[in-house]
């Protein structure tokens, strides 16, 4: 079976004295909690746009101290960080990288948690210049439908997949350090190219979120919306669960990975149109064949997941 992924072997856990987390929501907060639990990181400095959110992150132990992005403390945190984790919406990548670029030290590693990779690389490269070599891109495949520091879980990444997406400027030792960092959270860590990442996740992550948001709005805009929601069962709940995720984050994902998402959306709409035509024409056999194909694929995938 063809695959563009390869799994990293087990690597010794790194020792990080100072980690700067920019964006202390579910994904970044779960990372720092996991690294603290594993004894990998000694001190975590957090920075975000909201003082209220950062105060909550400190109170919950997601970060040890908070530093506003315009403060001398933030600049000091950048200069003294062993690792900087970008955990804000991907649309902020260039702005944040421009802010930290003058202060990044030669031995500091940068990584991220973004759901798109090519756009993050391009924005970071434009801001960081030659320091892009220190940026190892990553994407954890885990989440919840709620966000913020209170949503963070120390075990969120246990047995979950994390993609490391190296680029031509990275050094092997730096790639291994970031891979080891994620392995310390309990995750399975894979290597995947930037382009393959964006094409794959447009299909299995970005498109489902677009569809979930659209279905929620479709039902909400109906004259019978109150009754429809009252009667909705587990299938509707499961399908639309991810529509409760961060709207800002998913807006940025759609714009950052636009071409791949549009290609997947067009392909999906083609399948929907074919099924609509069969239903309209009462083509019973064709409808059954489409449903049987989908059912067999879903059952086979489910068995594969149980065997992992």
Secondary structure, 3 states (H helix, E strand, C coil): CCCCCEECCCCCCCCEEEEEEECCCHHHHHHHHHHHHCCCEEEEEEECCCHHHHHHHHHCCCCCEECCCCCHHHHHHHHHCCEEEECCCHHHHHHHHHHHHCCCCCCCEEEECCCCCHHHHHHHHHHHHHHHHHEEEEEEECCCCCCCHHHCCCCCCCCCEEEEECCCCCCHHHHHHHHHHHHCCCCEEEECCHHHHHHHHHHHHHHHHHHHHHHHHHHHCCCCHHHHHHHCCHHHHHHHHHHHCCHHHHHHHHHHCHHHHHHHHHHHHHHHHHHHHHHHCCCHHHHHHHHHHHHHHHHHHHHHHHHC
